[in-house]
Amino acid sequence: MTQAVPLKMESVAEALAIFGRVLIDEPMNRHTSFRIGGPADYLVVPSSTRQVPGLLATARNLGLPVTVLGNGTNTLVRDGGIRGVVIRLSACATITRLGVESLVAEGGTPFPRLAREASRLGLTGLEFAAGIPGTVGGAVTMNAGAHGADLAGVLECIDLATPAGDVLTLPVDRLGLAYRSSTLPDGIVLNAVFHLTLGDRERILRETQRNMDLRGRTQPILTPNAGSFFKNPSGDFAARLIDEAGCKGWDEGDAEVSTLHANFIVNHGRASSVQVLALAERVREQVAKVFGVVLEMEVKTIGSPA
Ligand SMILES: Cc1cc2nc3c(=O)[nH]c(=O)nc-3n(C[C@H](O)[C@H](O)[C@H](O)COP(=O)(O)OP(=O)(O)OC[C@H]3O[C@@H](n4cnc5c(N)ncnc54)[C@H](O)[C@@H]3O)c2cc1C
C-alpha cells in the first residue's frame, strides 16, 4: 500500500499562489490590532474576490483548515499561531454605488472608509461605523454597531463564498444578526449591499464627527487592543461592572485593564495571549463575585496554544 506523503510547504504555497499573494509562517501579531499572535502556516491575500471560491476549493482539496481574518480588530490569536491557511481580503476593498441609495462594498473594505464614502455622498445610516476599525466582512460577522445603531439596520444582502467554492447570495434575514453576533454559514463574505437613505450631508458629517470625538475621549485608541473585550450583559454595561468591581489597572505582564475604559484590555508591548486570557479570567471571576454576573467575551480567540 502506498502511503500519502505530506506536501512540502513550498509546494502548497505554489498551489495557493495562483490565487494571490502567499506568505509562509507569517506572524499574526502583524495582522491583529492587539499586536498578539503566533505565525500562520500560510497567509493568503487573494488578488480579487473572483479568486476566493477557487482558493477555498483548493484549500479543501489539500486538506488545509481555513481561517478568515478581516483587520483582526476583534480577534485574539493564540501564541502558537494558526495551522492551515489564513485568508485576508485586504486587496478586495472596492465600493460601488448601486442606484441612488445603495452601496456595495467588497468584504475587505475598511468599515470607516465605507462610512466616509456614504457621508461624502450624503447617504445616512452608517454614521455609527466611522470609528469601528474592522472590515465589512468582520462587521457582518460581528453585527458591528455603536451609538445605538448596528449593521443589521442597513444591510440588505451579502455574497458568500462557501468552503466548497460556491457563491451564495443571502438576504439579511438569513444571517441571524443579533447583538455582536450572527449565524452566518461557514464561508467568506465577498460583498455586502447596504441600503441607505439620502439625507442632509452637513448633518451626516457633523454626527459622524461627534461619534469620532467621543471615541477619542473615552477609548484607549493609541494602545493596541481589540475593542470591547466583553459583551454588555442585558440592561447593563460590562465597563461599569468591571470598573465598580475594582479591576481597572489590573495587569498580567504587559496586558492591562485600561484605566481609561474598563472594558478594554490593552497591550503595552509584549503581552501574550496567555496573559490576556489570564487577566480576562480574573476580571470575569471578580465581576461574578461582586455582581453575580458572568461576562461573555466579545473578542474571538483563535489559533493554537504555544
Ligand atoms: C479601538 C477599537 C474600537 C472598536 N469599536 C467597536 C465598536 O464601537 N463597535 C463594534 O461593534 N466593534 C468595535 N470594535 C471591534 C471590531 O472592530 C469589530 O468587531 C469589527 O467588526 C471586526 O472587524 P474585523 O475585520 O477586524 O474582524 P476580525 O477581527 O478580523 O474577525 C472577526 C470575525 O469576523 C470574521 N470575518 C472577518 N472577515 C470576514 C469575511 N470577509 N467573511 C467572513 N467572516 C469574516 C472572522 O473570521 C472572525 O470570526 C472595536 C475594535 C477596536 C480595536
PDBQT file of the ligand as one rigid body, heavy atoms in Angstrom, charges set to zero:
ROOT
HETATM    1  C1  LIG A 401     -10.325  50.576  19.054  1.00  0.00    +0.000 C 
HETATM    2  C2  LIG A 401     -11.453  49.641  18.683  1.00  0.00    +0.000 A 
HETATM    3  C3  LIG A 401     -12.772  50.101  18.758  1.00  0.00    +0.000 A 
HETATM    4  C4  LIG A 401     -13.826  49.234  18.421  1.00  0.00    +0.000 A 
HETATM    5  N1  LIG A 401     -15.102  49.705  18.498  1.00  0.00    +0.000 NA
HETATM    6  C5  LIG A 401     -16.140  48.898  18.142  1.00  0.00    +0.000 A 
HETATM    7  C6  LIG A 401     -17.480  49.382  18.189  1.00  0.00    +0.000 A 
HETATM    8  O1  LIG A 401     -17.757  50.527  18.519  1.00  0.00    +0.000 OA
HETATM    9  N2  LIG A 401     -18.479  48.531  17.820  1.00  0.00    +0.000 N 
HETATM   10  C7  LIG A 401     -18.227  47.245  17.414  1.00  0.00    +0.000 A 
HETATM   11  O2  LIG A 401     -19.177  46.514  17.066  1.00  0.00    +0.000 OA
HETATM   12  N3  LIG A 401     -16.955  46.760  17.379  1.00  0.00    +0.000 NA
HETATM   13  C8  LIG A 401     -15.917  47.552  17.719  1.00  0.00    +0.000 A 
HETATM   14  N4  LIG A 401     -14.633  47.064  17.679  1.00  0.00    +0.000 N 
HETATM   15  C9  LIG A 401     -14.403  45.636  17.336  1.00  0.00    +0.000 C 
HETATM   16  C10 LIG A 401     -14.163  45.363  15.849  1.00  0.00    +0.000 C 
HETATM   17  O3  LIG A 401     -13.640  46.491  15.183  1.00  0.00    +0.000 OA
HETATM   18  C11 LIG A 401     -15.458  44.908  15.159  1.00  0.00    +0.000 C 
HETATM   19  O4  LIG A 401     -15.970  43.720  15.733  1.00  0.00    +0.000 OA
HETATM   20  C12 LIG A 401     -15.217  44.665  13.672  1.00  0.00    +0.000 C 
HETATM   21  O5  LIG A 401     -16.450  44.468  13.027  1.00  0.00    +0.000 OA
HETATM   22  C13 LIG A 401     -14.312  43.449  13.405  1.00  0.00    +0.000 C 
HETATM   23  O6  LIG A 401     -13.912  43.512  12.043  1.00  0.00    +0.000 OA
HETATM   24  P1  LIG A 401     -12.535  42.851  11.586  1.00  0.00    +0.000 P 
HETATM   25  O7  LIG A 401     -12.476  42.922  10.111  1.00  0.00    +0.000 OA
HETATM   26  O8  LIG A 401     -11.396  43.431  12.313  1.00  0.00    +0.000 OA
HETATM   27  O9  LIG A 401     -12.799  41.353  12.042  1.00  0.00    +0.000 OA
HETATM   28  P2  LIG A 401     -11.737  40.287  12.587  1.00  0.00    +0.000 P 
HETATM   29  O10 LIG A 401     -11.367  40.601  13.988  1.00  0.00    +0.000 OA
HETATM   30  O11 LIG A 401     -10.644  40.111  11.626  1.00  0.00    +0.000 OA
HETATM   31  O12 LIG A 401     -12.658  38.996  12.578  1.00  0.00    +0.000 OA
HETATM   32  C14 LIG A 401     -13.813  38.933  13.389  1.00  0.00    +0.000 C 
HETATM   33  C15 LIG A 401     -14.685  37.784  12.897  1.00  0.00    +0.000 C 
HETATM   34  O13 LIG A 401     -15.154  38.088  11.586  1.00  0.00    +0.000 OA
HETATM   35  C16 LIG A 401     -14.810  37.037  10.687  1.00  0.00    +0.000 C 
HETATM   36  N5  LIG A 401     -14.567  37.630   9.362  1.00  0.00    +0.000 N 
HETATM   37  C17 LIG A 401     -13.753  38.666   9.047  1.00  0.00    +0.000 A 
HETATM   38  N6  LIG A 401     -13.822  38.933   7.734  1.00  0.00    +0.000 NA
HETATM   39  C18 LIG A 401     -14.688  38.035   7.206  1.00  0.00    +0.000 A 
HETATM   40  C19 LIG A 401     -15.172  37.785   5.895  1.00  0.00    +0.000 A 
HETATM   41  N7  LIG A 401     -14.798  38.529   4.824  1.00  0.00    +0.000 N 
HETATM   42  N8  LIG A 401     -16.064  36.784   5.725  1.00  0.00    +0.000 NA
HETATM   43  C20 LIG A 401     -16.480  36.017   6.758  1.00  0.00    +0.000 A 
HETATM   44  N9  LIG A 401     -16.061  36.216   8.023  1.00  0.00    +0.000 NA
HETATM   45  C21 LIG A 401     -15.167  37.210   8.241  1.00  0.00    +0.000 A 
HETATM   46  C22 LIG A 401     -13.579  36.380  11.296  1.00  0.00    +0.000 C 
HETATM   47  O14 LIG A 401     -13.434  35.055  10.845  1.00  0.00    +0.000 OA
HETATM   48  C23 LIG A 401     -13.927  36.469  12.786  1.00  0.00    +0.000 C 
HETATM   49  O15 LIG A 401     -14.789  35.421  13.141  1.00  0.00    +0.000 OA
HETATM   50  C24 LIG A 401     -13.560  47.901  18.011  1.00  0.00    +0.000 A 
HETATM   51  C25 LIG A 401     -12.230  47.455  17.931  1.00  0.00    +0.000 A 
HETATM   52  C26 LIG A 401     -11.184  48.311  18.259  1.00  0.00    +0.000 A 
HETATM   53  C27 LIG A 401      -9.777  47.814  18.154  1.00  0.00    +0.000 C 
ENDROOT
TORSDOF 0
